[in-house]
Amino acid sequence: MDRLIVKNFGPLKDIDIELNKINLFIGENGSGKSVLAKLIVTILNLIRDTSIKSKGQLEDTKLLEDNLKKYHINFLSSKTYIHYFDCNKQIYSIMYKNSKVIIENKVLEKEKEEFNSSPYHKSPHIVTNKENFLDNISEVLSQNNKLTAQYIPAERNLISIFNKYVTTFITADIPLPKFLLNFSSQYIRAREEIGELNLLDVKYKFENDKEHIYYNDKDYLLLEHSSSGIQSALPLHLTVKYFAQKYRGIIIEEPEQNLFPKAQSETIRYIIEQVSDKNNLFMMTHSPYVLSVLNILIFAHKVAQMNEDAKKKVEEFVKKEYWINPDNFSAYYLKNGIAKDIKSSRGLISDNEIDDISEDIAGEFDELMEIYREFKDAK
């Protein structure tokens, strides 16, 4: 199982996580979920491509040891794959060895000049003097067709409007996020290839170069005029289906976005159903409902393993395609730049973690109830 270690990268202070087949990350706004999502898609695209690894491989052990010590980066071995990036006057290293990825910011400013004259600075994978570290790595990989993982951003709910005016944005030289541009391009390919899709009690059809949402056989709206939930869910459903067939890694921000709890449940089940043994899935969420649904799907797998009778009964109300093997699942809570493992010994997400997310709201209600009881007889 791969591990990702991140030290002092933006809001991520000390991250050490296992990258499993299905991975969940939950945390408050600003906890670093988006940064981690972009890091994961970048890392998967770097380490999964053999041509990039072979170019980054350094065979001279002595040279490698000397230079790594010089830049205060722990030496792993002569077959470590190393990529250096200069970002905002700080040099980051990305290392890959024995299924371990380490991202660190340990290079001192005074060593920058020496670094720039080193042989590593000649690497075709170095991105220098760029403001957005992750966007620019993504751009380099995209231009070289090296992508093996894809990112579904939270901004997908803008895609029906964004695609309509993207030419205007580019012509006006308006700076656009590279991840959103890439997703927009992938979305256009997905809708052309898939054409139509059933989701959340409606049907989507791409016909006559327009996107229609059918509420019955005759009545429809253009996607851009449909509900916010559909505008968010459709790009997710469509690209998950498309990505699962073409890419190994799928990273999703806020799969619950703009959806009622029942629709959140249906969407999570749909995502799990699309993922095959060849895919790795990463989901960043705010929603305790997402955690609860995943627990149901993990528990369904566990119960079904008891015997054939149990398996048949479970299949009656939870489709086998939705089941999650707990061995293939990881879950983390991001807070204060640290990732806490919230998977219990039973393989489920800890009940305490799900409860804690709602603790503040419940606490306020309890306080109000106490005040109500105190004064209700005084009326």
C-alpha positions in Angstrom: 0.0 0.0 0.0 1.3 3.4 -0.9 2.0 6.1 1.7 2.0 9.9 1.3 4.0 12.0 3.7 3.7 15.8 3.5 5.7 18.2 5.7 4.9 21.9 5.9 3.1 22.3 2.6 0.6 25.1 2.9 -2.0 24.1 5.6 -0.6 20.6 5.7 1.9 20.4 8.5 2.5 16.8 9.2 0.6 14.3 7.0 1.3 10.6 7.0 -1.5 8.6 5.3 -1.9 5.3 3.5 -3.3 5.5 0.0 -5.8 2.7 -0.3 -8.3 1.6 -3.0 -11.0 3.8 -1.5 -10.1 6.8 0.6 -12.1 9.3 2.6 -11.0 12.7 4.0 -13.3 14.8 6.2 -12.5 18.2 7.8 -13.7 21.7 8.3 -13.4 24.5 5.8 -9.7 25.5 5.4 -8.4 22.2 6.9 -6.4 21.5 3.8 -8.7 19.0 2.0 -8.5 20.8 -1.4 -4.7 21.1 -1.2 -4.4 17.4 -0.3 -6.8 16.5 -3.1 -4.6 18.4 -5.6 -1.4 16.9 -4.1 -2.8 13.4 -4.4 -3.8 13.8 -8.1 -0.4 15.3 -8.8 1.5 12.6 -7.0 -0.5 9.8 -8.7 0.3 11.3 -12.0 4.0 11.6 -11.2 4.7 8.2 -9.7 2.4 6.1 -11.9 4.2 7.1 -15.1 7.3 4.9 -15.8 8.8 7.3 -18.2 8.8 10.1 -15.6 10.3 7.8 -13.0 13.1 6.6 -15.2 14.1 10.1 -16.1 14.1 11.1 -12.5 16.0 8.1 -11.3 19.5 8.8 -10.1 22.0 5.9 -10.2 25.1 7.5 -8.7 24.7 6.7 -5.0 27.5 9.0 -3.8 26.3 12.0 -5.8 22.8 11.4 -4.6 23.8 11.1 -1.0 26.0 14.2 -1.1 23.3 16.4 -2.7 20.5 15.1 -0.5 22.5 15.9 2.7 23.3 19.3 1.3 19.7 20.1 0.9 18.6 18.7 4.3 16.5 15.9 2.7 16.7 12.4 4.2 18.4 9.9 1.9 16.3 6.9 1.0 18.4 5.0 -1.6 20.0 5.3 -5.0 16.8 4.2 -6.7 14.7 7.0 -5.1 12.7 8.9 -7.7 13.2 12.6 -7.0 11.5 15.7 -8.5 12.5 19.2 -7.3 10.2 22.2 -7.6 11.0 25.8 -7.0 7.8 27.6 -5.8 7.5 31.0 -4.3 11.3 31.1 -3.4 11.0 27.8 -1.5 12.2 24.5 -2.9 10.1 21.4 -2.5 11.2 17.9 -3.1 8.9 15.0 -4.1 10.4 11.5 -3.5 9.1 8.1 -4.3 10.6 4.9 -3.0 9.1 1.5 -2.0 5.5 2.8 -2.2 6.3 5.9 -0.1 5.9 9.4 -1.3 7.5 12.3 0.7 6.9 15.9 0.0 9.1 18.3 2.1 10.0 22.0 2.3 13.4 21.9 4.0 15.7 23.8 1.7 17.0 27.0 3.2 16.8 30.2 1.1 20.6 30.7 1.2 21.1 27.4 -0.6 18.8 28.3 -3.4 21.6 29.7 -5.6 23.6 26.5 -5.1 20.5 24.4 -5.9 19.9 26.3 -9.1 23.4 25.4 -10.3 23.0 21.7 -9.4 22.4 19.0 -12.0 18.8 18.6 -10.7 17.9 22.0 -12.0 18.4 20.7 -15.5 15.6 18.2 -15.1 12.6 18.6 -17.6 10.3 18.1 -14.6 11.3 21.1 -12.7 8.9 24.0 -12.7 10.6 27.3 -11.7 9.3 30.7 -10.7 5.6 29.7 -10.8 3.0 31.1 -8.4 0.8 28.0 -8.3 2.9 25.0 -7.6 0.2 22.3 -8.2 -1.5 23.9 -11.2 1.8 24.1 -13.0 2.8 20.6 -12.3 -0.6 19.6 -13.6 -0.1 21.7 -16.7 3.3 20.1 -17.4 1.8 16.6 -17.1 -1.2 17.4 -19.2 0.9 18.8 -22.0 2.9 15.6 -22.1 -0.2 13.4 -21.9 1.1 11.8 -18.7 -2.1 11.8 -16.7 -3.2 8.6 -15.0 -5.5 10.3 -12.4 -8.2 12.9 -12.7 -9.6 15.5 -10.3 -13.3 16.4 -10.0 -13.3 19.8 -8.4 -16.0 21.4 -6.2 -16.4 24.1 -8.9 -18.0 21.5 -11.2 -21.4 23.1 -10.4 -20.3 26.0 -12.6 -19.5 23.8 -15.6 -22.7 24.4 -17.5 -22.0 28.1 -17.5 -18.2 27.9 -17.6 -18.1 25.8 -20.8 -20.5 28.2 -22.5 -18.2 31.2 -22.0 -14.8 29.6 -21.7 -13.7 31.0 -25.1 -14.7 34.5 -23.9 -12.7 34.1 -20.7 -9.6 32.9 -22.6 -9.9 35.7 -25.3 -10.2 38.3 -22.5 -7.0 36.8 -20.9 -8.8 36.1 -17.7 -6.7 33.8 -15.5 -8.4 30.4 -15.1 -7.5 27.6 -12.7 -5.7 24.9 -14.6 -7.5 22.1 -12.7 -10.9 23.6 -13.7 -9.8 24.0 -17.4 -8.6 20.4 -17.4 -11.9 19.2 -15.9 -13.9 21.2 -18.4 -12.0 19.5 -21.2 -12.6 16.1 -19.8 -16.2 16.8 -19.2 -16.8 17.7 -22.8 -15.2 14.4 -23.9 -17.3 12.5 -21.3 -20.6 14.0 -22.5 -19.8 13.3 -26.1 -18.8 9.7 -25.4 -21.5 8.7 -22.9 -24.4 10.8 -24.4 -27.1 10.1 -21.8 -27.3 9.1 -18.2 -29.9 8.4 -15.6 -29.3 10.0 -12.2 -31.3 11.1 -9.2 -34.7 10.4 -10.8 -34.0 12.4 -14.0 -32.4 11.6 -17.3 -29.6 13.5 -18.9 -29.2 13.7 -22.7 -26.6 15.4 -24.8 -28.4 16.0 -28.0 -28.1 18.6 -30.9 -25.1 20.0 -29.1 -27.2 20.9 -26.0 -27.5 19.4 -22.5 -31.0 18.5 -21.5 -32.4 17.3 -18.2 -35.5 15.2 -18.7 -38.0 15.0 -15.8 -40.3 12.7 -17.8 -40.5 11.5 -21.4 -41.4 14.9 -22.7 -40.5 17.7 -20.2 -37.0 18.9 -19.9 -34.8 21.8 -19.0 -31.4 22.9 -20.2 -28.8 21.8 -17.7 -27.9 25.5 -16.9 -31.6 26.0 -16.0 -31.9 22.9 -13.8 -31.6 22.8 -10.0 -28.3 23.5 -8.3 -28.2 19.9 -7.1 -28.5 18.5 -10.6 -25.9 21.1 -11.9 -23.5 19.8 -9.3 -24.4 16.1 -9.5 -24.5 15.6 -13.3 -20.8 16.6 -14.0 -19.8 14.3 -11.1 -21.9 11.3 -12.2 -20.9 11.7 -15.9 -17.1 12.1 -15.3 -16.9 9.4 -12.7 -18.3 6.9 -15.2 -15.9 8.2 -17.9 -12.8 8.4 -15.6 -13.4 4.9 -14.2 -12.9 3.5 -17.7 -9.8 5.5 -18.6 -7.8 6.5 -15.5 -6.5 4.7 -12.5 -7.1 7.5 -9.9 -10.3 9.5 -9.3 -10.2 12.4 -6.8 -13.5 14.0 -5.9 -14.1 17.1 -3.9 -17.4 17.4 -2.0 -19.4 14.6 -3.6 -22.4 15.7 -1.4 -22.4 19.3 -2.9 -25.9 20.8 -3.0 -27.6 17.5 -2.4 -30.3 16.4 0.0 -29.2 13.5 2.3 -31.1 10.9 0.2 -29.4 12.2 -3.0 -26.1 12.1 -1.2 -26.6 8.4 -0.4 -27.5 7.6 -4.0 -24.5 9.5 -5.3 -22.0 7.8 -3.0 -23.5 4.4 -4.0 -23.2 5.3 -7.6 -19.6 6.3 -7.2 -18.7 3.1 -5.5 -20.4 1.1 -8.1 -18.4 2.7 -10.9 -15.0 2.1 -9.2 -13.4 -1.2 -10.4 -10.4 -3.1 -9.1 -8.2 -1.1 -11.4 -9.3 2.3 -9.8 -8.2 4.2 -6.7 -10.9 6.6 -5.3 -10.3 9.6 -3.1 -13.2 11.7 -1.7 -13.0 14.9 0.3 -16.1 15.7 2.2 -17.8 17.9 4.9 -20.8 15.7 5.3 -21.5 13.2 8.1 -24.1 11.6 5.8 -21.3 10.5 3.5 -19.6 8.8 6.4 -22.8 7.1 7.5 -23.4 5.8 3.9 -19.9 4.5 3.6 -20.3 2.7 6.9 -23.4 1.0 5.7 -21.6 -0.2 2.6 -18.6 -1.5 4.6 -20.9 -3.2 7.1 -22.9 -4.8 4.3 -19.7 -6.4 3.1 -18.8 -7.6 6.6 -22.3 -9.1 7.2 -22.4 -10.8 3.8 -19.2 -12.7 4.6 -20.8 -14.5 7.5 -22.5 -17.2 5.4 -24.5 -17.7 2.1 -27.8 -17.0 3.8 -26.6 -13.7 5.2 -25.2 -12.8 1.9 -28.5 -13.4 0.1 -30.4 -11.3 2.7 -27.9 -8.4 2.4 -28.2 -8.4 -1.3 -31.9 -7.9 -1.1 -31.5 -4.3 0.1 -27.8 -3.4 -0.6 -26.6 -4.3 -4.1 -23.4 -6.3 -4.1 -21.8 -3.6 -6.4 -22.0 -1.2 -3.5 -20.2 -3.2 -0.9 -16.8 -2.0 0.3 -14.2 -4.4 1.6 -12.8 -2.7 4.8 -9.3 -3.9 3.8 -9.6 -1.6 0.8 -10.7 1.4 2.7 -9.0 4.3 4.6 -10.5 7.3 6.4 -8.9 10.4 7.8 -10.0 13.5 9.7 -8.0 16.6 8.8 -7.4 19.2 11.5 -4.6 21.7 12.3 -2.6 20.4 9.4 -2.6 16.8 10.7 -4.5 13.7 9.4 -6.0 11.5 12.1 -6.9 7.9 11.2 -10.7 7.5 12.0 -11.1 3.9 10.8 -11.9 1.7 13.8 -10.5 -1.8 14.4 -13.8 -3.2 13.0 -13.0 -1.6 9.6 -15.8 1.0 10.0 -15.5 4.7 10.4 -15.6 5.4 14.2 -19.1 6.2 15.5 -17.5 8.8 17.7 -16.0 10.6 14.8 -19.4 10.8 13.0 -21.1 12.0 16.3 -18.3 14.6 17.0 -19.0 16.3 13.7 -22.5 17.1 14.9 -21.5 17.7 18.5 -21.5 21.5 18.5 -25.0 21.7 17.0 -26.3 19.0 19.5 -24.6 20.9 22.3 -26.3 24.1 21.5 -29.7 22.4 21.3 -29.1 20.8 24.7 -28.2 24.1 26.2 -31.4 25.7 24.8 -33.4 22.8 26.2 -32.0 23.3 29.7 -33.0 27.0 29.5 -36.4 26.1 28.3 -37.0 23.6 31.1 -35.8 26.2 33.6 -38.2 28.9 32.6 -41.2 27.0 31.1 -43.0 26.8 34.5 -42.4 30.5 35.2 -44.7 31.6 32.4 
